[in-house]
Amino acid sequence: MAKQTGKAPTLTDVARAAGTSTAVVSYVMNNGPRPVAAATRERVLAAAAELDYQPNRIARALRSRTTGVVGLILADASNPYFGALARHVEQALDKRGKLTLTGNAGYSPDRQEHLADKFLAAQVDGLIIVSADGGADVATQVKRAGVPAVYVHNKPENGQAPAVTADNEDAVQRAVAHLRGHGHTPIAFLAGPRDAGPVGRRRAAWETALADTGAPLLRCEYSRAAAAALTGQLISEGAMPAALITATDEQAIGVLAGARAHGLAVPERLAVISLDGTPDSAYTAPALTVTQQPLEAMAVQAVDLLLGGESAVPSAPAPLVVRASCGCEPAAA
């Protein structure tokens, strides 16, 4: 079977090459509405591949009133945590036959609302939102347009869409208990510049666990540079705590860099546990002990909620992954 040249092949061309009707080709390309015998399906797919036939997504959308596209708004695409979560969301949507259209809010609530409007204008079939702290409930405007929406990782207070989150309180309790097992009290906590969303819940759980111990609450931006600078300042002032839980991996990596630059040994002088558990955390020096957020499970659950597979999802556990930064011996290779 020779591949056509010139104009793009059509449904009719595929039908002619496969020796069947255009209706049957349509059923194969759209997975219905009528079943097609396995042998005929294989013949149609082989003809489509040989002709390099590409279904017209726009025409299909006009017929079905769906685009097959789901919008994903990320709080910050440059953060490896959100990047890893986005990969899992894209994979989960792909398994459901959906294309992912991703937008980066850059931690800006205004940008987040702008992206929601743009995605609605593009007629997405649904929206998954990794909400920026302090923003409005964009799911409200999305649902008014008749489009389903789901939050993942974080949602605004009183948000009107379901959310898939990790059990941040349990994660903090695990981290505190582990550092106490190494003999540490007090245990400091490094939060962000504000208390909101998951970081706010993590900070509150730390305060509950370490009430009246005099443990210091530290703050900096969610970046490696900011955490490294804070660490250097604390070391210079002789105020660096002996044990620290960081709200994010980005901050933890900065703490390790700052400690190394100022000759502070980790974990001998400073024990560190982070509460994200991104892939990068396994490759720091020393490797970070983390509570590992179940990003793949959260992504799958969010997609199931969006596409009608589930009605509610409980918070997912974030297990402790023990490495060297807390004072444990590194696992054998």
N, C-alpha and C positions, 0 to 999 in steps of 0.2 A: 504494500500500500504506500504510494508516494505522498509525501507531505505537500500540501498546496503552497503555492507562492503567491505574492501579491496581497489581495485583501484578506482580512482575518476570516478564518473558517466560521461557518454558522452552524446552528443546530441541524439544519437541513443537510449540510455536508456530512456531519457525523452520522446522521440517520442513513444516508446513502451508503457511506463507507461500511457501516455496521450491518446493512441489509435489514433495517427495521424502520419503524415509523418515527416521526419527530416527537410524537406523544411519549413513546417509550423512552427516547433519549431524555426528554424532560423529566420523566419519572425517576430516571437514574440520577440525573444531575441534581435534582431537588429532594432525593430520598423520599419520593412519594408524589402524589397521595396514593398511588396504586402500586402494589408489589410487582417486581420484575424477576423473572427466573434467573437463577445464578449464572447460568451459561450466557444468557442474553446480556446481563449486566456486565459480565467480563468482556464480551464482544464490544459493547458500547464504550466501556472505559478504555479498551485498547485502541479503538478508532479515535477517541478523543485525544489520547496521548500521542498517537501517530500524527494527527493533524495539528497538534498543539492548540486545541480548542480551549478557550477560556470563557466560562459562563459570564454573562453580563450581570454583575452585581446590582447595578442601578435599575436595570429593567426588572430583575427579580424582586427588588425592593418595592417597586411601584405596583407589581402584581400582588405581592404578599403583605404589603404595608409594614414590612420589617426590613432592616438593613443588614442584619447579621453582625452589627458592630456594637460593642459595649465600650463606653467611656470609662477611663480610669484616671482619677485625679490624685496625684501624689503630693503630700505635704512638702517634700523636698527631694527631687530626683537625684541630687548629688550625694545624698546620704546612703551609704551601702545597705543600711537596714531597709530603707524604703525601696532601694533597687532590687534587693533580694525578694522582698514581698511582691514587687511588681512582676518579677519573673514567674513566681508561682501563680499569680493571678492570671497572667497571660497563658501559661500552660493549662490551667484549669479551664479557661474559656475556650482554648483551642480544642480541647477534648469534647467540648459541647458544641463545636462547630461555629464558634464566634470569633470575630476579629477584634483585637484590642486597640483602642485609640487612646494614647496616654498624654496627659497634660501635667505640667509641673507648676504647682502653686508657689514654690519658693518661700514657704512659711507665711505667705501673704493671704489673709482672709479675703481681701478685695480681689486678688487674682483668682482665688478659688471660686468666687461667685461668677467672675468673668468666664472662667473655663466651663462652668456648669451651663451658662447661657449659650456658649459656643457649641457645646456638645448637643444641647437640645436643638439648636438650629441645624446641626448635622443629622438630626433624626436618629440618634443612637437608640438601641433597643433597651438600654438600661445604663445605670451609672454606679460605679463602685468608687467610694470616696475615702481616701486616707486623709482625714480632716486636719487642717492647720489649726493650731490652738488659737482660741479667741475669736473664731469666725462664726458667722451666722449659720443657721441650719439650712444649708443649700438644698438638702433633700426635700424641703417643703416646696420650693419653687419647681423642683424636678417632678415631684408627685402631682403638683397642680397641672402639669403638662401631660399627665397620664403616663409617665415613664417611671418604672420601678427604680428604687435606689437602695443601696446598702452601704453602711459605714463599715470599715475594717480598721483595726488597731485603735482608733479613737473616733469619738463623735462629740459634737457640742452638747453642752448641758441642755436637757429637755429636747434633744434631737428627735424628730418625728419619723425616723427610719430605723429599722433593726440594725444591730451592730454585732460584729464578731471581734472579740477581744481576747487577750490572754489574761490569765489570773495573776495580775501584778502583785496583789497582796500576798499570795502564797509564795511567789518568787522572792519577794523581799524577806519573808520569814525564813525561807531556805538559806538565803545568803547570810542573814544574821546568825542563824543557828550554826552554820558552818564556820564562820569566823570566831564565834564564841568557842567552838570546839578547838580552835587553835589558841585559845586563851586570851582573846582580844575583848576588852571592854574599857573604854567606849569604842564605838565604831562610827566613823564619820560618814556623811552622805553628801555626794556631789550632785546637785540638782541643776536645772536650767535657770535662766534669768527670771522666769516666772513659774508659778505653780498652776499648771493646767493639764488636762488630759491624763494620759497614762503616767507621765512623770509626776504630776500632782498626787496621783493615787499611790505611786511608789514612795514618794516622800512621806505621805501620811502614814503608810504602813511602817516605814522605818521609825517615825516618831513614836508610834504606838509600841513598837517592839523595844525601843531603847529610851522610854520615858525616864527622866530623872537620872540619867547616867552622865549627863554633861557632854554628850557626843556633839561635835560641831556640825552645823549645816553649812555646806559650802555651795557657792553658785558660780556658774560661768555659762557662756554661750555653748551651744551644742556643736563644738568644733574641736578638732585636735589642737589647733593653735591656741585657742583660748584656755583649754585645760592644761596644756604644757606651760603657758605663761603663769597661770595660777599656781601650778605646782612649784615652779621656780621661785615665785614670790614667797610661798609658804616655807619652803626650805630655807631661803635666805633669812626669813624672820624667825626661824627655829620653831615654826608652828605647824609643821607637817604632822598629821596624825599617824599612828602606827597601823591603822586598819581603815579601809575606805571602800564603800560601795558606790559605784558610779551609776547614774541613771541610764547612760547610753555607752555603747562601745566606742563611739567617736571620742567621747571624753576620756574613757579609760585608756585608749591608745595614746592620747595626748599626755595623760598622767605618766604613763610609762616612759614616753620620750623625755618629759621634763625631769623625771627622776634620774634617768640615765645621764642627761646633760649636766646634772648637778651632783653626780656621784652618790646618789642615794640608792642603796641596794634594795631590789624587789625580788623576793618577798621578805628578805631578812630584816629590813628596816620598815618596809611598807608592804602590807598585804592588800591585794586589790581583787574585788569581784565586780563584774559588770552585769547589767540586767538586760542586755539585748541578745547576745549570742549569734552575731552575724558570722558568715564564713571567715572574715578577716581575723576574728578573735583567736583562731587556732594558730595563727602564724605570727603573733607578736613575740617579743623576747623580754621576759618569759611569756609563754602562752597564757592567755587569760582564762581564769576560771569564770564561768558565766552561768546565768540562768537563761536557758535557750528558749527564746520565743518560738512557738510552733508555727512558723510562717507558712509552711506548705498546708498544714491542716486549716489554718485560718483562711487562706486563699480559697481552698476547696469549699469550705463552709460558706464563705461569702458568695461564691458563684452559685452554689446550691440555693441559698436564700434568694438571690436575685432572680434566678430562673425558675423558682417555684418548687424546688426540691425539698425544702425544709421550712418550718414555720418559726422555729426558735432554736438558738444555739447557746449552750452554756459556755462560760469562760473556759478557755483551753489551758491546761497546765503548762508551766514553763520549767522543765526539769533542770536540776543543777548539773552542769558539766564540769567536773573537777580537772583542773590542769595545774600549772605551777605557780601562778601569780598569787595564790592564796597562802602558799607555804607547804602545799602537798608535794610529794615526790612526783615528777613527771611519769606518766604511764609508759610502760615498756613498749618499744616499737614492735 
